[in-house]
């Protein structure tokens, strides 16, 4: 027995709920892109934030409480926060696990393997207090310094998880709204990539309807992990050209929206 082939309209009716669900996950757009910047560098204030502001975008800036720019340019960070950029928590002294291979550059003072869990927790809490004094906000996200989360076999973040909307890790992957681990959000770390390479990542996220998180350090210098200002500008320009298709927002806003969190 032959069955009639479904009409094109029937196929569209069947598929539209899936398309709608994908779009609703990202504020009604095809995908979401989050631009994150680590270590509170001068170049973030001098080059990155003006570039984002001119395009109408807001980024997430992960600040360690001992960053020099908090002492020398505190008001600039306060102004950035007033324009909607997220000031994220990157702990106090940026502690990394110096016992891991290739970590000879980690100082004894900021060696996570020498920390107690209580010390790590207290430094994160202190940095939250400091950031609130700057931006007045109670909600923000956390970024693991160097992607390290363990002290011995204990995940220190478990004890501060309730303080944050989400936490960003360092492992590269794009995410759907349902498979994202909001306690260690995947991201792509940038170091030497061209503008074309970064735009290609965005195009892939658009095609797949996924969340893409970028991790930047230096932009035009000031850090060993660096991309050129020209490459970064090309990325921002592409995002601006496709603003009607790409949701660009700080991680705190994307995580809140997708996780269903509301303002308290």
C-alpha positions as CSV (number, residue, x, y, z in Angstrom):
1,X,0.0,0.0,0.0
2,X,1.3,3.4,-0.9
3,X,0.9,6.4,1.4
4,X,0.7,9.9,0.0
5,X,3.8,12.0,0.4
6,X,3.5,14.7,3.0
7,X,3.1,18.1,1.6
8,X,5.7,20.9,2.0
9,X,3.3,22.7,4.3
10,X,2.9,19.7,6.5
11,X,6.7,19.3,6.8
12,X,7.0,23.0,7.7
13,X,4.2,22.6,10.3
14,X,6.1,19.7,11.9
15,X,9.5,21.4,11.9
16,X,8.5,24.9,13.0
17,X,8.3,24.0,16.7
18,X,11.9,22.9,16.5
19,X,13.0,26.0,14.8
20,X,11.1,28.1,17.3
21,X,12.6,26.3,20.2
22,X,16.1,26.9,18.9
23,X,15.4,30.6,18.3
24,X,13.7,31.1,21.7
25,X,16.8,29.7,23.4
26,X,18.9,32.6,22.1
27,X,16.6,35.5,22.6
28,X,14.7,34.8,19.3
29,X,17.9,34.7,17.2
30,X,19.8,32.0,15.4
31,X,22.7,31.7,17.9
32,X,24.3,33.5,20.9
33,X,27.8,34.9,21.1
34,X,29.5,35.9,24.4
35,X,32.7,37.9,24.3
36,X,34.8,37.4,27.4
37,X,38.1,39.1,28.4
38,X,40.4,38.0,31.2
39,X,42.7,39.8,33.6
40,X,41.5,43.4,33.5
41,X,44.1,44.7,31.1
42,X,44.6,48.4,30.1
43,X,43.9,47.4,26.5
44,X,40.4,46.2,27.5
45,X,39.6,49.7,28.7
46,X,41.5,51.6,25.9
47,X,40.6,49.5,22.8
48,X,38.1,46.7,23.5
49,X,35.3,48.5,25.4
50,X,35.2,51.5,23.0
51,X,35.0,49.1,20.1
52,X,32.1,47.2,21.7
53,X,30.4,50.4,22.7
54,X,30.5,51.7,19.2
55,X,28.9,48.5,17.9
56,X,26.2,48.5,20.7
57,X,27.6,45.3,22.3
58,X,28.4,44.5,25.9
59,X,31.1,42.0,27.0
60,X,32.1,40.1,30.1
61,X,35.4,41.2,31.7
62,X,36.8,38.8,34.2
63,X,38.7,40.8,36.8
64,X,41.1,39.5,39.5
65,X,40.9,41.6,42.6
66,X,44.6,42.3,42.6
67,X,44.7,43.6,39.0
68,X,46.7,46.8,38.7
69,X,43.9,48.6,36.7
70,X,41.6,48.4,39.7
71,X,44.1,50.6,41.5
72,X,44.9,52.9,38.7
73,X,41.7,53.0,36.7
74,X,38.9,52.1,39.0
75,X,36.5,54.8,37.7
76,X,37.0,53.5,34.1
77,X,35.8,50.0,35.2
78,X,32.8,51.7,37.0
79,X,31.9,53.5,33.8
80,X,32.2,50.3,31.8
81,X,29.8,48.6,34.2
82,X,27.4,51.5,34.0
83,X,27.2,50.9,30.2
84,X,26.2,47.3,30.7
85,X,29.5,45.4,30.5
86,X,29.7,42.6,33.1
87,X,32.5,42.7,35.6
88,X,33.0,39.0,36.3
89,X,34.9,37.4,39.2
90,X,38.4,36.0,38.4
91,X,39.4,35.5,42.0
92,X,41.8,37.7,43.9
93,X,45.3,36.7,42.9
94,X,44.5,34.6,39.8
95,X,45.7,31.3,41.5
96,X,46.7,28.5,39.1
97,X,47.9,25.0,39.9
98,X,51.7,25.2,39.8
99,X,52.1,21.5,40.2
100,X,50.8,20.8,36.6
101,X,53.2,20.3,33.7
102,X,54.4,23.5,32.1
103,X,53.4,25.7,35.0
104,X,56.9,26.8,36.2
105,X,55.8,30.4,35.7
106,X,53.3,30.1,38.6
107,X,54.6,31.9,41.7
108,X,54.5,30.4,45.1
109,X,52.1,33.1,46.3
110,X,49.5,32.3,43.6
111,X,50.0,28.5,43.4
112,X,46.6,26.9,43.8
113,X,48.1,23.6,44.8
114,X,49.4,25.3,47.9
115,X,46.0,26.8,48.8
116,X,43.5,25.5,51.3
117,X,39.9,25.3,50.1
118,X,39.0,27.9,52.7
119,X,41.5,30.4,51.3
120,X,40.3,30.0,47.7
121,X,36.7,30.5,48.9
122,X,37.5,33.6,50.9
123,X,39.4,35.2,48.1
124,X,36.5,34.6,45.7
125,X,34.1,36.1,48.3
126,X,36.4,39.1,48.8
127,X,36.5,39.7,45.1
128,X,32.8,39.6,44.8
129,X,32.5,42.2,47.6
130,X,35.1,44.4,45.7
131,X,33.2,44.1,42.4
132,X,29.9,45.0,44.0
133,X,31.5,48.1,45.4
134,X,32.4,49.0,41.9
135,X,29.2,48.1,40.0
136,X,26.6,47.7,42.7
137,X,25.5,44.4,41.3
138,X,24.7,41.1,43.1
139,X,24.6,38.9,40.0
140,X,27.7,38.0,38.0
141,X,29.6,35.0,36.6
142,X,32.9,33.4,37.6
143,X,35.9,32.3,35.5
144,X,38.3,29.7,36.8
145,X,41.9,31.1,36.6
146,X,43.8,28.9,34.2
147,X,40.7,26.7,34.1
148,X,41.8,25.0,37.4
149,X,39.1,24.0,39.8
150,X,40.6,21.4,42.1
151,X,42.6,21.7,45.3
152,X,43.7,18.2,45.9
153,X,40.5,16.3,44.9
154,X,38.1,19.0,46.1
155,X,36.4,21.3,43.7
156,X,36.5,24.7,45.5
157,X,33.8,26.2,43.3
158,X,31.2,23.9,44.8
159,X,31.4,26.0,47.9
160,X,30.7,29.3,46.1
161,X,28.5,28.1,43.3
162,X,25.4,29.7,44.9
163,X,27.1,33.1,44.6
164,X,27.1,33.0,40.8
165,X,24.8,32.7,37.8
166,X,27.3,30.6,36.0
167,X,31.1,29.8,35.7
168,X,33.2,29.8,32.6
169,X,35.8,27.1,32.0
170,X,38.5,26.9,29.3
171,X,37.6,23.9,27.2
172,X,36.6,24.6,23.6
173,X,33.1,23.6,22.4
174,X,29.9,25.1,21.2
175,X,26.8,24.5,23.2
176,X,23.1,24.0,22.9
177,X,20.8,25.4,25.5
178,X,20.1,21.9,26.8
179,X,23.7,20.5,26.9
180,X,25.5,23.5,28.5
181,X,27.2,22.9,31.8
182,X,26.6,26.2,33.4
183,X,29.1,25.4,36.2
184,X,31.9,25.2,33.6
185,X,30.8,26.8,30.4
186,X,32.9,25.9,27.4
187,X,34.7,28.5,25.4
188,X,37.2,29.1,22.7
189,X,40.5,30.7,23.8
190,X,41.9,33.1,21.3
191,X,45.7,33.3,20.7
192,X,46.9,34.5,17.3
193,X,43.7,33.7,15.4
194,X,42.9,35.9,12.4
195,X,39.6,37.7,11.9
196,X,38.6,35.2,9.3
197,X,39.1,32.3,11.7
198,X,37.0,33.9,14.4
199,X,34.3,34.8,12.0
200,X,34.3,31.2,10.8
201,X,33.5,30.1,14.4
202,X,30.6,32.5,14.5
203,X,29.3,31.2,11.1
204,X,29.5,27.7,12.5
205,X,27.5,28.7,15.6
206,X,24.9,30.3,13.3
207,X,24.6,27.2,11.2
208,X,24.2,25.0,14.3
209,X,22.1,27.3,16.4
210,X,24.5,27.1,19.3
211,X,26.1,29.3,22.0
212,X,29.7,30.4,21.2
213,X,31.8,31.9,24.0
214,X,35.1,33.6,23.1
215,X,37.9,33.9,25.6
216,X,40.4,36.8,25.0
217,X,43.4,38.1,26.9
218,X,45.5,40.5,25.0
219,X,43.9,42.4,22.1
220,X,46.7,44.2,20.4
221,X,49.2,43.3,23.1
222,X,49.7,43.5,26.9
223,X,49.5,39.7,27.2
224,X,51.3,36.6,25.9
225,X,48.0,35.3,24.7
226,X,47.0,37.8,22.1
227,X,45.0,38.6,19.0
228,X,45.5,41.7,16.8
229,X,43.2,44.7,17.1
230,X,42.4,44.3,13.4
231,X,41.3,40.7,13.9
232,X,39.1,41.7,16.9
233,X,37.6,44.6,14.9
234,X,36.8,42.2,12.0
235,X,34.9,39.9,14.5
236,X,33.0,42.8,16.0
237,X,32.1,44.2,12.6
238,X,30.8,40.8,11.5
239,X,28.7,40.5,14.6
240,X,27.3,44.0,14.0
241,X,26.4,43.2,10.4
242,X,24.5,40.1,11.5
243,X,23.0,41.7,14.7
244,X,19.5,40.6,13.7
245,X,20.6,36.9,13.7
246,X,23.1,36.8,16.5
247,X,22.4,37.5,20.2
248,X,25.5,39.2,21.6
249,X,25.3,39.6,25.4
250,X,27.3,39.2,28.6
251,X,27.5,35.7,30.0
252,X,25.4,36.6,33.0
253,X,22.5,37.6,30.8
254,X,22.7,34.6,28.6
255,X,22.9,32.2,31.5
256,X,20.1,33.8,33.4
257,X,17.8,33.8,30.3
258,X,18.5,30.2,29.4
259,X,18.5,28.9,33.0
260,X,15.3,30.8,33.8
261,X,16.9,32.8,36.5
262,X,15.1,36.0,37.5
263,X,16.2,39.2,39.3
264,X,15.8,38.9,43.0
